[in-house]
């Protein structure tokens, strides 16, 4: 039962096992919610109250965690980065680019030069955010010797030719016409840091322009940030936000129920059903937030044969996966990312299980009696369940799947280059961002190893097409190819589920995970 380490004085949580045993802990500044009878947190009802520390539990990345915003890969990383830093733009609930540090942007007639005007914003050290900080940040991300998250997204910019037109103005020169350049500004990980900031600065004295400023950081355990009163969008209601690491879902839930945290990120559907409407905690569902699937490596056997990939598409019983792995909290997928988003190829036939056709394709490929290892982990809710269900489905087609359990701390880095097929998920992002980050030859998070120069060329064609109808047609062509022979077997789209204490208000319920209003702790207050 002793699977959860003792809570340290500042509320550090370190999950090392399954079921969590938690003691009682009270912290000054955190309101008691036992008598609260107001509406749930997602409603944001009532008058915001200033003060207090909110403790938010996330799954983390172990002792190797960093506050370098350009390396943010996990949801915990992204939430911490959002608290400390800001971007020129971010994605709204509909996945359109919304201005942030950029007050406005405008293109020339040929779409290959964009002028961005910065709003007046201040770094935590009192210095203004300037065009030079923006150019430094983007050039750091684009460093050819680094693999920063937003590197592929910034590729259209000619950073050597781009220049500051004044303290608050930037002219971005592009390598080719790019109709959706605001999406580049909103790219995941494209945070603005002060000019000259280096890797050694981020974990000891990070300086951003976000709503909170740095107090302390213990990798794999806790990060504490305090309110930044000069934040350009208005100071947060909270005095402090503490991000605590609890890798096990049961640990996050028990910490929430025990009053040791007020916000628990990523709960599974079974937990949500058990507590929804019961009055002890509030459940917030962010619909259609998370793509669920399997990533097949297309550059190695057996998935370098597109007939084998198609066979696996046809082995999947998607509704059974949604019902079993997500407990029904989601909808079926069709082997394409971004269901319901702009450009989504929704007219393609919904793929269904066809074991006879799958067997025939495997036979044609000389892959009868195929044996393959499927990597999974408890790193994400439903992963181990999905692996087990798919293993049983594959057996009906004569395929033997060996489910391999990976480390929670290193799973995402391990499966990026190793193995042949793995459990995979993705938060919300524009379809073009998904393509640029994961499906181009030089994409740094290309988990399916989809390397096709003609596909890269189609993406560039789409980006340089000014007419929306014509651009949509190019994206549809790309998706038809992925549907036929891509490496992502997308079986579902899950609700993203959060749990909060009853006294937590201002949590936005209509923001898919990864979008602007997700994890907006500057908008949250303790009633």
Secondary structure, 3 states (H helix, E strand, C coil): CCCECCCCCCCCCCECCCCCCCCCCCCCCCCCCCCCCCCCHHHCCCCCCCCCEEEEEECCCHHHCCCCHHHCCCHHHHHHHHHHCCECEEECCCCCEEECCEEEEEECCCCCEEEEEECCCECCCCCECCHHHHHHHHHHHCCCCCCCCCCCHHHHECCCCCEEEECCEEEEEECCCCCCHHHHHCCCCCECCCCCCCCCCHHHHCCCCCCEEEEEEECCCEEEEEECCCCCCCCCCCCEEEEEECCCHHHHHHHHHCCCCCEECCCCHHHHHHHCCCCCEEEEEEEEEEEEEEEECCCCCCCCCHHHHHHHHHHCCHHHHHHHHCCCCEEECCCCCCCCCCCCCCCCCCCCCCHHHHHHHHHHCCCCCCEEEEEECCCCCCHHHHHHHHHHHHHCCCCEEEEEECCCCCHHHHHHHCCCEEEEEECCCCHHHHHHHHCCCCCCCCCCCCCCHHHHHHHHHHHCCCCHHHHHHHHHHHHHHHHHHCCEEEEEEEEEEEEEECCEECCCCCCCCCCCCCCCHHHCEEC
